[in-house]
Amino acid sequence: MTNCPKCSSESIKRVKWTWWGGVLGPALINSTKCESCGHTFNGNTGKSNTTAIVVYSIVLIVIAFVVSMLIGIAS
């Protein structure tokens, strides 16, 4: 992806860290941000990251739940 899908600016940059995914989340979904308008999107497809963020968050919650249950069973 070379241009922002919202404003067509070429001034885009990979997102290095987010509150929802830390360092790993944005890297996994190729989160990219336009430096002109601030729009964030998937750098490969140009589409919204919303669905990927929700799936990523649910997977993390499920993993945390399973780990906490296993720790509870072990103690």
N, C-alpha and C positions, 0 to 999 in steps of 0.2 A: 504494500500500500504506500503510495507516495503522496497522496493528498487527503486532507480532512474531508469526510463525506458531508459535513455540515456547511463549511464555509469555503472549501476547496483550497485552503492554505497548504503550502508545502512545508510549513514549520511545525512538524510533528515530532514527538519524542516518546520513547518507551517509558512506561510508568515503572518505577523501581520499587515503590512501597505503597501500600494502601492500608487503611484501618481494617478492612474486611479480610484481607489476605496476607498481610505482612509483606514479605519478600517473595514467597513462593507463589501465592495466588496470581498476581499480575504476570509473572513469568509463564505460568502454565497456560493462561488464556490469552497471552500476547496483548495485554492491555496497553493502549497507546493513547496519548493525549495531544490535542492540538494546542500549540502555544499561543495561537492567535485568539481563538474563541473559547478555549477551555473544554471543548467537547472530548469525552473519552469514548473509545471504541476499540473493537478488535482490529489489530494491525494487519491481520491476514485477510479478513473478509470485509472490513469497513462497517460491520453491523454492530449493534449494541452488545455490551457485555452483560446485560442484566440477567439473562437466563443462565449464563455460565457462572456468574457470581452466586446466584441462588443455589445452583447445583453444588458448587464448591462448598458453600456454607453448610448445606444439609449433610454432605458427606463428612465434613469435619465434626458436626454435631453427633452424627451416628458413630463415628470412630471414638469420640470422647465418651459417649454413653457406653459403648462396648468395653472400652478400657476401664471405666469406672466400675462397671459390673464385674469384670474379671478381677479387679483389685478387691472389690467387696467380697467376692466368693473366696478369694485366696486368704482373706484375713479372718 
